[in-house]
Amino acid sequence: MPKTTNKTHDWYFNIAEPRKNFLSKLEKQLSKQTFQNQVWISFVGDVYGDSMDDNLITRETLKLLNHYKIPVCICTKNPQKMLRDLGIIKQFDDRIIAGTTLTFFNENKSKFWEPNANLSKQRIEALKILHENDIKTHASFEPCIEPEESLKIMKESLPYVDHYKVGILNHNKTITDGKDWENYLNEVLAMLRPLNKEIYVKNGLRRLTKSIELSQQEKDCDFYAL
């Protein structure tokens, strides 16, 4: 298990500070260019993590992206905070997909590995609310640290998630070595395919499960992009 007090990674838990003049620079860029590709906010950091402005810049960014009709995907470990912007998110209509990462069913393990994030049951509740408001949802099962835990929480998420991204914990062989990843992926596919869920299997997991046949869509990260 990770040592969250490791000083070399203290920056990972810092409170985010908004970039100077970000919103004015963003609006200038949006007004001059036409964007057709989906914009991700965010897979680097967390736009609903602890911040000095209480995520105000995220809210204003969403308003700008909606104003300029940009398709958007939101990914956060704190979807309960995202729900504060539900009214703005609904204004995107079918130009947005909102979701979260899901890692552990066990609350103690979730607190240990992701100490500043919503618990999985809170993330599931947020997905439920998004689903009930006719917002397309996604769940990212990366990192997968314990396959059994991922499968448990995946089962809980089924009624509320449209699109699944499935991977492993990259760049840490002490975690990934010795696990039966082919069995894991077979169980994932057996759970999701009969329900016609949208599925993307990430490269890291595909490299460890080469004997499993996937459709082109299941190997294409952009196939289901908005």
C-alpha positions as CSV (number, residue, x, y, z in Angstrom):
1,M,0.0,0.0,0.0
2,P,1.3,3.5,-0.7
3,K,2.8,5.9,1.8
4,T,0.8,9.0,1.4
5,T,3.3,10.9,3.6
6,N,6.1,10.4,1.1
7,K,7.6,13.9,0.8
8,T,8.4,13.4,-2.9
9,H,4.7,13.2,-3.6
10,D,3.4,15.9,-1.2
11,W,2.5,18.0,-4.3
12,Y,-0.1,15.4,-5.2
13,F,-2.3,16.4,-2.2
14,N,-1.8,20.1,-2.4
15,I,-4.7,22.4,-2.7
16,A,-4.9,23.6,-6.3
17,E,-4.4,27.2,-7.2
18,P,-6.2,28.6,-10.3
19,R,-3.9,29.6,-13.1
20,K,-3.7,33.4,-13.5
21,N,-6.1,34.9,-16.0
22,F,-7.2,31.4,-17.1
23,L,-10.8,32.2,-17.8
24,S,-10.0,35.3,-20.0
25,K,-7.4,33.3,-21.9
26,L,-9.8,30.4,-22.4
27,E,-12.6,32.6,-23.7
28,K,-10.2,34.4,-26.1
29,Q,-9.1,31.0,-27.5
30,L,-12.7,29.7,-27.7
31,S,-13.9,32.8,-29.6
32,K,-11.1,32.4,-32.2
33,Q,-11.2,28.7,-32.9
34,T,-13.8,26.1,-33.8
35,F,-13.5,23.0,-31.6
36,Q,-15.3,19.8,-32.6
37,N,-13.4,17.2,-30.6
38,Q,-14.5,16.4,-27.1
39,V,-12.7,18.3,-24.3
40,W,-11.7,16.2,-21.2
41,I,-11.8,17.9,-17.8
42,S,-9.7,16.3,-16.5
43,F,-7.6,13.1,-16.5
44,V,-4.6,15.1,-15.0
45,G,-5.5,16.3,-11.6
46,D,-9.1,16.7,-10.4
47,V,-11.2,19.7,-11.3
48,Y,-13.4,19.0,-8.3
49,G,-10.5,18.4,-5.8
50,D,-9.7,20.7,-3.0
51,S,-9.0,24.2,-4.4
52,M,-8.4,27.7,-3.2
53,D,-11.4,29.0,-5.1
54,D,-13.9,26.2,-4.0
55,N,-14.0,24.9,-7.7
56,L,-15.4,28.2,-8.9
57,I,-13.0,28.2,-11.9
58,T,-14.4,24.8,-12.9
59,R,-17.9,26.1,-12.8
60,E,-17.0,29.2,-14.9
61,T,-15.1,27.0,-17.4
62,L,-18.1,24.8,-17.9
63,K,-20.2,27.9,-18.6
64,L,-17.8,29.0,-21.3
65,L,-17.6,25.6,-22.9
66,N,-21.3,25.3,-23.0
67,H,-21.7,28.8,-24.4
68,Y,-19.4,27.9,-27.3
69,K,-21.1,24.5,-27.8
70,I,-18.0,22.4,-27.0
71,P,-18.6,18.7,-26.3
72,V,-17.2,17.8,-22.8
73,C,-16.3,14.8,-20.7
74,I,-15.9,15.4,-17.0
75,C,-14.0,12.9,-14.8
76,T,-13.5,13.3,-11.1
77,K,-13.0,11.4,-7.9
78,N,-15.3,13.9,-6.1
79,P,-18.6,13.7,-8.1
80,Q,-20.6,14.9,-5.0
81,K,-18.9,18.3,-5.6
82,M,-19.7,18.1,-9.3
83,L,-23.4,17.9,-8.4
84,R,-23.3,21.5,-7.2
85,D,-22.9,22.3,-10.9
86,L,-25.7,20.0,-12.0
87,G,-27.8,22.9,-13.4
88,I,-25.0,23.9,-15.7
89,I,-24.2,20.4,-16.7
90,K,-27.9,19.8,-17.7
91,Q,-27.6,22.8,-20.1
92,F,-25.2,20.9,-22.3
93,D,-28.0,18.5,-23.3
94,D,-26.3,15.7,-25.3
95,R,-22.9,17.4,-25.5
96,I,-21.7,16.2,-22.2
97,I,-20.8,12.9,-20.4
98,A,-20.0,13.1,-16.7
99,G,-18.5,10.4,-14.5
100,T,-16.0,9.2,-12.0
101,T,-13.3,6.7,-11.3
102,L,-14.2,3.6,-9.2
103,T,-11.6,1.7,-7.4
104,F,-12.6,0.0,-4.2
105,F,-15.8,-1.5,-2.8
106,N,-14.2,-1.7,0.7
107,E,-14.4,1.7,2.4
108,N,-11.2,1.3,4.4
109,K,-9.2,0.5,1.3
110,S,-10.8,3.4,-0.5
111,K,-9.9,5.8,2.3
112,F,-6.3,4.5,2.4
113,W,-5.6,4.7,-1.4
114,E,-7.7,7.8,-2.1
115,P,-7.7,9.8,1.2
116,N,-9.1,13.0,-0.3
117,A,-11.8,11.6,-2.5
118,N,-15.4,10.6,-2.2
119,L,-16.0,7.0,-1.1
120,S,-17.3,4.7,-3.8
121,K,-20.8,4.6,-2.4
122,Q,-20.9,8.4,-2.6
123,R,-19.6,8.2,-6.2
124,I,-22.3,5.6,-7.1
125,E,-25.0,7.9,-5.5
126,A,-23.7,10.8,-7.7
127,L,-23.9,8.6,-10.8
128,K,-27.4,7.7,-9.9
129,I,-28.4,11.4,-9.7
130,L,-26.7,12.2,-13.0
131,H,-28.5,9.2,-14.6
132,E,-31.9,10.3,-13.2
133,N,-31.3,13.7,-14.8
134,D,-30.8,12.1,-18.2
135,I,-27.0,12.9,-18.3
136,K,-24.8,10.4,-20.0
137,T,-22.5,8.8,-17.5
138,H,-19.1,7.0,-17.5
139,A,-17.0,5.2,-15.0
140,S,-13.2,4.7,-15.3
141,F,-12.0,1.5,-13.7
142,E,-8.4,2.5,-13.8
143,P,-6.4,2.0,-11.7
144,C,-7.5,-1.5,-10.9
145,I,-5.5,-2.5,-7.9
146,E,-7.5,-5.5,-6.7
147,P,-9.7,-7.1,-9.4
148,E,-12.2,-8.5,-6.9
149,E,-12.8,-5.0,-5.6
150,S,-13.3,-3.6,-9.0
151,L,-15.8,-6.3,-10.0
152,K,-17.8,-5.7,-6.8
153,I,-18.1,-1.9,-7.4
154,M,-18.7,-2.4,-11.1
155,K,-21.7,-4.6,-10.3
156,E,-23.1,-1.8,-8.0
157,S,-22.7,0.8,-10.8
158,L,-24.5,-1.1,-13.6
159,P,-27.9,0.7,-13.3
160,Y,-26.3,4.1,-13.6
161,V,-23.3,4.0,-16.0
162,D,-23.5,4.1,-19.8
163,H,-19.8,3.9,-20.7
164,Y,-17.0,1.9,-19.0
165,K,-13.3,2.5,-19.3
166,V,-11.3,-0.5,-17.9
167,G,-7.6,-0.6,-17.2
168,I,-4.9,-1.6,-14.6
169,L,-2.6,0.3,-12.3
170,N,0.1,1.4,-14.7
171,H,3.9,1.5,-14.0
172,N,3.7,-0.5,-10.8
173,K,4.6,-4.2,-11.4
174,T,4.5,-5.0,-7.7
175,I,0.7,-4.5,-7.9
176,T,0.0,-5.9,-11.4
177,D,2.3,-9.0,-11.4
178,G,0.8,-12.3,-10.3
179,K,-2.8,-11.3,-10.9
180,D,-5.0,-13.2,-13.4
181,W,-5.9,-10.3,-15.7
182,E,-7.4,-12.5,-18.3
183,N,-9.9,-13.8,-15.8
184,Y,-10.6,-10.3,-14.7
185,L,-11.3,-9.0,-18.2
186,N,-13.4,-12.0,-19.1
187,E,-15.6,-11.3,-16.0
188,V,-15.8,-7.6,-16.9
189,L,-17.0,-8.5,-20.4
190,A,-19.4,-11.1,-19.2
191,M,-21.0,-8.5,-17.0
192,L,-21.1,-5.6,-19.4
193,R,-21.6,-7.0,-22.9
194,P,-25.1,-8.6,-22.3
195,L,-26.3,-5.1,-21.1
196,N,-24.9,-3.4,-24.2
197,K,-22.7,-1.1,-22.2
198,E,-20.2,1.0,-24.1
199,I,-16.7,-0.4,-23.2
200,Y,-13.2,0.7,-23.8
201,V,-10.4,-1.6,-22.7
202,K,-7.2,0.4,-22.1
203,N,-3.8,-0.4,-23.6
204,G,-2.2,-1.6,-20.3
205,L,-4.9,-4.2,-19.8
206,R,-5.0,-5.3,-23.4
207,R,-1.2,-6.0,-23.3
208,L,-1.8,-8.5,-20.5
209,T,-4.9,-10.2,-22.1
210,K,-3.8,-10.7,-25.7
211,S,-5.8,-14.0,-26.0
212,I,-9.1,-12.2,-25.5
213,E,-10.9,-11.0,-28.6
214,L,-12.2,-7.5,-28.5
215,S,-14.3,-5.6,-31.0
216,Q,-12.8,-2.6,-32.7
217,Q,-15.0,-0.4,-30.6
218,E,-13.7,-1.9,-27.4
219,K,-10.2,-1.0,-28.5
220,D,-10.9,2.5,-29.7
221,C,-10.9,5.2,-27.0
222,D,-12.6,7.7,-29.4
223,F,-15.4,5.5,-30.7
224,Y,-17.9,6.6,-28.2
225,A,-16.6,10.2,-27.8
226,L,-19.3,12.9,-28.0
